[in-house]
Amino acid sequence: MVVQVCVGSSCHLKGSPEIVELLQNAIEENNLGDEITLVGSFCIGKCNRIGVTVQVDDDIHTGITRENFKEFFREQIVQKLG
């Protein structure tokens, strides 16, 4: 699975460094390092007013924030791997 985080200027201002850190920690805590490739990307083209854009394989998710990160990780990453 490839998880791509937008680190373009808009998402950077909305917290992409924090989302990258949360993803790194969650991947490590769940021992998913062999199953997930985490990469940064410039604009994915789906800017949102709130939060960061993250692409999981071919699915684009907008509005990822610290507050909804756990739900996003569980539903869009862990469940899809299981």
N, C-alpha and C positions, 0 to 999 in steps of 0.2 A: 504494500500500500504506500502511495506517495501522498504526503501531506505537505501542501505548499501554502506558505503564509505570505500574504502581501506585505512587503516592507517599503512600498512606495511612500511618497511624502504624506499623502492623506491618511493612510493606515498607520504610518509611523506616528503621526500626531495623535491618532486615536488609540494608541497603545500596542502596536504590533511587537515592540521589544518585550513587553510583559507577556503577551500571548505566546511568543516563542519560548520564553522561559517556562511558562506553565506547561506547554507541550513537552519540552525537554524533560521536565520533572515527572510529568504523568507517564511518559513513555518509559522512563527509567523505573519508576515505582511499580509499573505493571509488567516489567520485563518484556517490553515489546520492541526492543532495539533491533532485533533481527527481522521483524515483520514490517517496520515502518521506516520509510526514508523521509526525513524532515528537511525541507528546503525552503529558502526564501525566494521571493519573486517580486519583480516590480509590478506595477498595476496589472491586476487580473481583469479589470474592466467592469467590475460590478460594485463600484464605490457606493457606500451607504452612509447615511448621516451619522449613524451610531456604530461604533465598534469596527472590528477588523474583518477583512475578507479572507477566508481560508478555503482552499480547494482540496478536497479529499478524492483522490483519483480523478474522476471526471465530474464530480458534484461540487458546485460552488455554494458556499455558505457565507452569508453576510451578517454583520452585526455581532460578531463574536466579542464578548467582553469578559472581564474577570468574573462578573456576576453570573453569566450563563455558561462559563467555560466547562464546568464539571458535567452539566447536562449534555452539552455539545460533544465532549470527549466520549462520554458513555454511549450516547445514541449514534453518533456518526463515525466513531472510530472503533471502540471496543466491540459493540454489537455487530458491526460489519465484518470484523475479523473472526468472530465466534461463529 
